[in-house]
C-alpha cells in the first residue's frame, strides 16, 4: 500500500515466464526450529541474486535524495529564470477568472516539470528497471504509459492545485489547515476512483477463470466480510516481472485483484497467502487509518510549507516576480518545500506504512493459514527488495517489513500451529527436509 503525491503509473508484451526454482520447505518440530527454518529459506537465495537485489534496493536510498534535490533544482530554474512568472502572465491573459488561471498555470507547470525531469524519470522507470531485469517493456511501450500518466495528471492535478490555491486566497491565515484537508479529501477521492477508472487505463482487467483456487479466494473474502464476489486478474506481465495483488477501492468500488505474474509464477499456497495479506488491509481499515495518520503528517507539512513560503517570499519574492503567498507562480517553490519535507519525514512515513503492512502480514497468516506460502512469496519479493537489512536501515528505508522479518514471523506462526489438523496434514505431504 503506500502514499504518493498525485499519481504513479505501473511499469516485450508476451514475454515467456522462466521456470520458477523449486523451493524446499524446511521441516519444523517446534519453536526451537524457528530461526533455523528462517535461515533455511534465506539460504535458498543464490548469492548472486541476493547481491543483485541488495544493490537494486540500496540504490533506491540515493534516488530518494536525488528526487528531492531534483525538485529543488527544477523549482529554482523556473523561478530564477522568470519562467514561472511568465507562465502566470500567460494564464492571466487567457482568462480573468482566478480559478481558471490557476488551472492553466498548473497545466503549464506539470508539462514543464515533465520535460525537465524526463532524464531522471527515464533512468528510474525504464533504464534502471531493465538493468536489473525487472521490466518487460520496450521504450515505446514505456513512453506510451508515461503519456497516459501525464494525461491523468493534467486532468486531476490542476483541480487539486486550484482548490488549494482557492483556499490560500480566501483564508490567508489558516490555509495550512484547510489546504491539508483539501489534499486529504483528494487522496480519498483518488483511492475511490482508482480501481474502476484509473487502473484500467494501464492494464486490462478480467474476471479470474473459475478454479479451485478462485473458490478459496472468494471464500476467504466472504469469511472476512469483504464486499466483493469477484476476483480480477490484470496483465502486469506486459510491463514488469514483479508479482502483486491488492484489495483496493472505497465506497462501493472495492475490488480484489492480482496480476498475472502472481498467478503464473506463484504456487496456490503463495497466492492464498498474498491475498490473505491484502484482505487484511481492508478488514483492518488501513485505508481509513492511513488517511488519519497521513492527514496529521500532511497537516504538519502544510504548516511548515506555509512558514517556508512566507519566509522565501519576503527574501526572494521580488527577484522572482512573486506577488505574495497566494501567487500561483510560487507553486514550484511550494512543491519543492513539500518535497523536501517529505524527504526528511521518510523514516516517519515509512514506519507508518510498515506498521500497517506488519499487521496485514499477521492477519493474512491467521486468515489464509499458509505460513510456508507466505515465506516463499517473501522470497519472490527478494528480486527487488533487500532481504536482511540492519535494524536502523530497515527503520529508515523500508516501507514494508524486510524479507527476514516476514519469513521469521511466518515460522513463528507455523511453530505455534504445527499440531493443527490442516498444517499437520500439509506437513505429512511435504517432500524434503533441509
C-alpha positions in Angstrom: 0.0 0.0 0.0 1.8 3.1 0.3 1.1 7.2 -0.2 2.3 9.1 -3.4 1.7 12.7 -4.4 -0.7 12.7 -7.4 -0.3 9.6 -9.5 2.2 6.9 -10.5 1.6 4.6 -13.4 2.5 0.9 -13.4 5.5 -0.1 -15.1 8.0 -7.1 -24.8 4.4 -8.0 -24.2 4.0 -11.7 -24.3 7.4 -12.5 -22.7 7.8 -16.0 -21.6 7.9 -16.7 -17.8 11.0 -18.5 -16.7 10.6 -21.7 -14.7 10.4 -20.9 -11.0 13.0 -22.6 -8.8 11.6 -25.3 -6.6 11.9 -24.1 -3.0 12.3 -26.7 -0.3 10.1 -26.4 2.7 12.1 -26.6 6.0 10.9 -29.3 8.5 9.9 -27.8 11.8 9.2 -29.6 15.1 8.6 -26.7 17.4 9.6 -23.1 18.4 13.3 -24.1 18.7 13.4 -24.5 14.9 12.1 -21.0 14.0 15.5 -19.4 13.5 16.9 -22.3 11.6 13.8 -22.5 9.3 14.1 -18.8 8.6 17.7 -19.1 7.6 17.0 -22.2 5.6 14.6 -20.2 3.5 17.0 -17.3 3.1 19.8 -19.7 2.1 17.8 -20.8 -0.9 18.5 -17.5 -2.5 21.5 -17.7 -4.8 24.3 -15.4 -3.6 24.4 -13.5 -6.9 20.6 -13.0 -6.7 20.8 -11.7 -3.2 23.7 -9.3 -4.1 21.7 -8.1 -7.1 18.6 -7.3 -5.1 20.6 -5.6 -2.4 22.3 -3.4 -5.0 18.9 -2.5 -6.5 17.3 -1.7 -3.2 20.2 0.2 -1.8 20.4 2.3 -4.9 16.9 3.4 -4.2 18.1 5.0 -1.0 20.0 7.5 -3.1 17.2 8.0 -5.5 15.0 9.3 -2.7 17.6 12.0 -2.1 18.2 12.8 -5.7 14.5 13.1 -6.4 14.0 15.6 -3.6 17.0 17.6 -4.8 15.8 17.5 -8.4 12.5 19.1 -7.3 14.5 21.9 -5.7 16.6 22.4 -8.9 13.6 22.5 -11.1 11.9 25.0 -8.9 15.0 27.2 -8.9 15.2 27.0 -12.7 11.6 28.0 -13.1 11.7 30.8 -10.5 15.1 32.4 -11.2 14.7 32.5 -15.0 11.3 34.1 -14.5 9.7 31.3 -16.4 7.2 30.7 -13.6 6.1 34.3 -13.6 5.7 34.3 -17.4 3.6 31.1 -17.2 1.4 33.0 -14.7 1.2 36.0 -17.0 0.1 33.7 -19.9 -2.7 32.3 -17.8 -3.9 35.8 -16.8 -4.0 36.9 -20.4 -6.2 33.8 -21.3 -8.8 34.4 -18.6 -9.7 36.8 -15.8 -11.1 34.1 -13.5 -8.6 33.2 -10.8 -9.6 29.6 -10.5 -9.1 29.0 -14.3 -5.8 31.0 -14.2 -4.6 28.6 -11.5 -5.7 25.6 -13.5 -4.0 26.8 -16.7 -0.8 27.5 -14.8 -0.9 24.0 -13.2 -1.1 22.5 -16.7 1.9 24.6 -17.9 3.8 23.6 -14.7 3.2 19.9 -15.0 4.2 19.9 -18.6 7.4 21.9 -17.8 8.3 19.5 -14.9 7.6 16.5 -17.1 10.2 17.8 -19.6 12.8 18.9 -17.1 12.6 15.7 -15.0 12.4 13.3 -18.0 16.0 12.2 -17.9 15.7 11.1 -14.3 12.2 9.6 -14.9 13.6 7.6 -17.8 16.5 6.4 -15.8 14.4 5.3 -12.8 11.4 3.9 -14.6 13.0 2.3 -17.7 16.8 2.0 -17.9 17.3 1.0 -14.3 14.5 -1.5 -14.4 16.0 -3.1 -17.4 19.4 -3.1 -15.9 18.1 -5.2 -13.0 15.9 -7.4 -15.2 12.6 -6.2 -13.8 11.0 -4.6 -16.9 9.3 -6.3 -19.8 8.6 -3.1 -21.8 10.2 -1.7 -24.9 11.0 2.0 -24.7 8.0 2.8 -26.9 5.6 0.9 -24.6 7.1 2.7 -21.6 6.7 6.1 -23.2 3.1 5.2 -24.1 2.3 4.6 -20.4 4.2 7.8 -19.4 1.9 9.7 -21.8 -1.2 8.1 -20.2 0.1 9.1 -16.8 0.7 12.6 -17.9 -2.8 13.0 -19.3 -4.3 11.8 -16.0 -2.0 14.2 -14.1 -3.1 17.1 -16.4 -6.8 16.3 -15.6 -6.6 15.7 -11.9 -3.6 17.8 -10.9 -5.0 21.2 -11.9 -8.2 20.5 -10.0 -6.5 19.9 -6.6 -4.0 22.7 -7.2 -6.8 25.2 -8.0 -8.8 24.1 -4.9 -5.8 24.6 -2.6 -4.9 28.0 -4.0 -8.6 29.0 -3.7 -8.2 28.2 0.0 -5.0 30.2 0.2 -6.7 33.2 -1.3 -9.8 33.0 0.8 -8.2 32.0 4.1 -4.7 33.5 4.1 -4.1 33.0 7.9 -5.4 29.4 8.3 -4.9 28.0 4.8 -2.4 25.4 6.0 -5.3 23.6 7.9 -7.9 23.9 5.2 -5.4 23.2 2.4 -4.3 20.0 4.1 -8.0 19.0 4.3 -8.4 19.5 0.6 -5.3 17.4 -0.1 -6.6 14.6 2.2 -10.0 14.7 0.5 -8.3 14.4 -2.9 -6.4 11.3 -1.7 -9.6 9.7 -0.6 -11.3 10.6 -3.9 -8.3 9.2 -5.9 -8.4 6.0 -3.8 -12.1 5.5 -4.5 -11.9 6.0 -8.3 -8.5 4.4 -8.9 -9.7 0.7 -9.2 -12.5 1.5 -11.6 -11.3 4.4 -13.7 -7.5 4.8 -13.4 -6.1 1.3 -13.1 -7.8 0.0 -16.3 -6.1 2.8 -18.3 -2.8 0.9 -17.8 -4.0 -2.7 -17.7 -6.7 -5.0 -18.9 -8.8 -6.4 -16.0 -10.8 -9.6 -16.4 -12.5 -12.0 -14.0 -10.2 -14.7 -12.9 -11.1 -18.0 -14.5 -13.2 -20.5 -12.4 -10.9 -22.8 -10.5 -10.5 -24.3 -7.0 -8.0 -21.5 -6.3 -10.6 -18.9 -7.1 -13.2 -20.6 -4.9 -10.8 -20.5 -2.0 -10.0 -16.8 -2.5 -13.7 -15.9 -2.8 -14.5 -18.0 0.3 -11.7 -16.2 2.2 -13.2 -12.9 1.2 -16.7 -13.9 2.2 -15.4 -15.2 5.6 -13.8 -11.9 6.3 -16.7 -9.6 5.3 -15.1 -8.2 2.1 -18.0 -7.0 -0.2 -16.5 -8.4 -3.4 -17.8 -11.5 -5.1 -15.3 -11.5 -8.0 -11.6 -11.8 -8.3 -9.9 -9.8 -11.0 -6.7 -10.7 -13.0 -4.7 -8.0 -14.8 -1.9 -8.2 -17.3 1.0 -6.7 -15.5 3.5 -9.1 -17.3 3.4 -6.7 -20.3 5.1 -4.2 -18.0 7.1 -5.8 -15.2 8.2 -9.1 -13.7 7.0 -8.2 -10.3 4.2 -10.1 -8.6 1.5 -8.1 -6.8 -2.1 -8.1 -5.7 -4.4 -5.7 -3.9 -7.8 -5.2 -2.4 -8.5 -1.6 -3.4 -11.3 0.9 -3.5 -13.7 2.7 -1.3 -17.4 3.4 -1.0 -18.6 0.5 -3.2 -15.6 0.3 -5.5 -13.9 -2.5 -3.6 -12.0 -4.9 -5.9 -9.8 -7.9 -5.3 -7.1 -8.0 -7.9 -4.0 -10.0 -8.7 -1.6 -9.6 -11.5 -0.8 -12.4 -13.9 2.8 -12.7 -12.7 1.5 -13.8 -9.3 -0.9 -16.2 -10.9 1.7 -17.7 -13.2 4.8 -17.7 -11.0 3.4 -18.5 -7.6 2.0 -21.7 -6.1 -1.6 -21.8 -5.0 -0.4 -21.6 -1.4 1.6 -18.4 -2.1 -1.4 -16.8 -3.9 -3.7 -17.5 -0.9 -1.1 -16.1 1.5 -0.6 -12.9 -0.5 -4.4 -12.4 -1.0 -4.9 -13.0 2.8 -2.4 -10.2 3.4 -4.1 -7.9 1.0 -7.5 -8.6 2.6 -6.0 -7.7 5.9 -5.6 -4.2 4.7 -9.3 -4.0 4.0 -10.6 -5.7 7.1 -8.2 -3.8 9.4 -9.4 -0.5 7.8 -5.9 0.5 6.9 -7.1 2.9 4.2 -9.1 4.9 6.7 -6.4 4.7 9.4 -3.9 5.8 6.8 -6.0 8.8 5.9 -5.9 9.9 9.5 -2.2 9.1 10.1 -1.1 10.7 6.9 -3.6 13.5 7.4 -1.8 14.6 10.5 1.6 14.4 8.7 0.3 16.4 5.8 -1.2 19.0 8.3 2.3 19.4 9.9 3.9 19.6 6.4 1.4 22.2 5.2 2.1 24.3 8.3 5.8 24.1 7.7 5.4 24.8 4.0 3.3 27.9 4.8 6.1 29.2 7.0 8.7 28.4 4.3 6.7 30.1 1.6 6.2 33.3 3.6 9.9 33.4 4.5 11.1 32.8 0.9 8.7 35.3 -0.5 10.0 38.0 1.9 13.5 37.3 0.9 13.4 36.4 -2.8 9.9 37.1 -3.9 10.6 40.4 -5.6 13.5 38.9 -7.6 11.4 36.0 -8.7 8.4 38.4 -9.5 6.2 36.7 -7.0 3.5 39.0 -5.6 2.6 37.1 -2.4 2.0 33.6 -1.0 -1.2 33.3 -3.0 0.6 33.9 -6.3 0.3 30.7 -8.3 3.7 31.4 -9.8 5.0 30.3 -6.4 3.7 26.7 -7.0 7.2 25.4 -7.9 8.6 26.7 -4.6 5.7 25.3 -2.6 6.1 21.8 -4.1 9.9 21.9 -3.7 9.4 22.7 0.0 6.8 20.0 0.3 9.1 17.5 -1.4 12.0 18.3 1.0 9.7 17.9 4.0 8.5 14.6 2.7 12.2 13.5 2.2 13.0 14.5 5.8 9.9 12.6 7.0 10.9 9.4 5.2 11.6 7.4 8.4 8.2 8.5 9.8 6.1 7.8 6.7 7.9 4.5 6.1 7.3 3.5 9.7 3.6 4.3 9.5 3.2 2.2 6.3 5.5 -0.6 7.6 3.3 -0.9 10.8 0.2 -1.4 8.7 2.0 -4.0 6.5 3.1 -5.9 9.5 -0.5 -6.0 10.8 -1.7 -7.2 7.4 1.0 -9.9 7.5 -0.3 -11.3 10.7 -3.9 -11.1 9.5 -3.0 -12.9 6.4 -1.3 -15.7 8.3 -4.3 -16.2 10.5 -6.8 -16.0 7.7 -5.1 -17.9 4.9 -3.1 -20.3 7.2 -0.3 -20.6 4.7 2.9 -19.8 6.5 5.2 -21.5 4.0 3.3 -19.9 1.2 3.9 -16.5 2.7 7.6 -17.3 3.3 8.0 -18.4 -0.4 6.2 -15.2 -1.5 8.6 -13.2 0.5 11.5 -14.8 -1.3 10.0 -13.8 -4.6 10.0 -10.2 -3.4 13.7 -10.5 -3.0 14.0 -9.8 -6.7 13.7 -6.1 -5.8 13.8 -5.9 -2.0 16.8 -6.3 0.3 16.0 -9.4 2.4 18.1 -9.0 5.5 18.9 -5.3 6.4 20.2 -4.0 9.7 17.5 -2.6 12.1 18.4 1.1 11.6 18.4 0.5 7.8 15.0 -1.1 8.0 13.6 1.7 10.2 14.7 4.4 7.8 14.3 3.0 4.3 11.8 0.1 4.4 8.1 0.8 4.0 7.4 -2.9 4.3 8.8 -5.4 6.8 12.1 -6.9 5.5 12.0 -10.4 4.0 13.8 -11.8 7.0 11.1 -10.4 9.3 8.3 -11.7 7.2 9.7 -15.2 6.9 10.6 -15.3 10.6 7.1 -14.2 11.7 5.7 -16.9 9.4 7.8 -19.5 11.0 6.8 -18.3 14.5 3.2 -18.6 13.5 3.8 -22.1 12.0 5.6 -23.3 15.1 2.6 -22.4 17.2 0.2 -24.2 14.9 2.1 -27.4 14.0 -0.4 -29.7 15.6 -3.4 -28.1 13.9 -5.0 -30.6 11.5 -4.6 -28.6 8.3 -0.9 -27.9 9.0 -0.2 -31.4 10.2 -1.7 -32.8 7.0 0.3 -30.4 4.9 3.5 -31.3 6.7 2.9 -35.0 6.1 2.9 -34.3 2.4 6.0 -32.2 2.2 8.7 -33.6 0.1 12.2 -32.9 1.5 13.8 -31.6 4.6 16.7 -29.2 4.6 
